[in-house]
Amino acid sequence: MRVKVRVKPGSKRVKVEKVGDTLVVSVRSPAREGKANAELTEVLAEYYGVPKSRVRIVRGHRSRDKVVEIEED
């Protein structure tokens, strides 16, 4: 499945909210050197209950708005 995601890096706490058809994910990591993307992958893996290897950013690596693919069983 593919999910639209808006990332909020540098947040005080990690949280996932559904706003319309988009997930708004707050992560603690800064938007530098791929740190926020790595944490986003971990957070979404936990949220959907899948291994991190099944979560992949398809579009928007350098943007706050991303498309993420999650492989389900």
C-alpha positions as CSV (number, residue, x, y, z in Angstrom):
1,M,0.0,0.0,0.0
2,R,1.1,3.6,-0.6
3,V,0.6,6.3,2.0
4,K,0.9,10.1,1.8
5,V,3.0,11.3,4.7
6,R,3.8,14.8,6.0
7,V,6.9,14.8,8.3
8,K,7.5,17.3,11.1
9,P,11.2,16.9,12.0
10,G,12.7,18.2,15.2
11,S,9.5,17.7,17.3
12,K,9.4,17.3,21.0
13,R,7.7,14.0,20.8
14,V,7.0,11.3,18.3
15,K,3.4,11.0,17.1
16,V,1.3,9.9,14.2
17,E,-2.0,11.6,13.2
18,K,-4.4,11.0,10.4
19,V,-5.5,14.2,8.7
20,G,-7.7,13.4,5.7
21,D,-5.9,11.0,3.5
22,T,-2.5,12.0,4.9
23,L,-0.5,10.8,7.9
24,V,1.2,13.6,9.8
25,V,4.2,12.1,11.5
26,S,6.2,14.1,14.1
27,V,9.8,12.8,14.7
28,R,12.5,14.0,17.0
29,S,15.4,13.7,14.5
30,P,16.5,16.8,12.5
31,A,16.0,16.9,8.8
32,R,19.7,16.4,8.1
33,E,21.7,13.6,6.7
34,G,18.7,11.4,6.3
35,K,18.1,11.1,10.1
36,A,14.4,12.2,10.0
37,N,13.8,9.7,7.1
38,A,15.4,6.9,9.1
39,E,13.2,7.7,12.1
40,L,10.1,8.0,9.9
41,T,10.7,4.5,8.6
42,E,11.0,3.1,12.2
43,V,7.9,5.0,13.3
44,L,5.8,3.8,10.4
45,A,7.0,0.2,10.8
46,E,5.9,0.2,14.4
47,Y,2.6,2.0,13.5
48,Y,1.7,-0.6,10.9
49,G,3.2,-3.6,12.7
50,V,5.7,-4.6,10.0
51,P,9.5,-4.9,9.9
52,K,11.5,-1.7,8.9
53,S,12.6,-3.5,5.8
54,R,9.0,-3.4,4.5
55,V,8.8,0.4,4.7
56,R,10.2,2.4,1.8
57,I,10.1,6.1,0.9
58,V,9.1,6.2,-2.8
59,R,8.9,9.9,-3.4
60,G,10.0,13.0,-1.4
61,H,13.3,12.1,0.1
62,R,14.2,15.7,0.6
63,S,10.7,17.1,1.2
64,R,8.4,17.1,4.1
65,D,5.7,15.6,1.9
66,K,6.4,12.0,1.0
67,V,4.9,8.9,-0.5
68,V,5.8,5.8,1.5
69,E,5.2,2.2,0.4
70,I,4.4,-0.4,3.1
71,E,4.6,-4.0,2.2
72,E,1.9,-6.0,3.9
73,D,1.5,-9.7,4.3
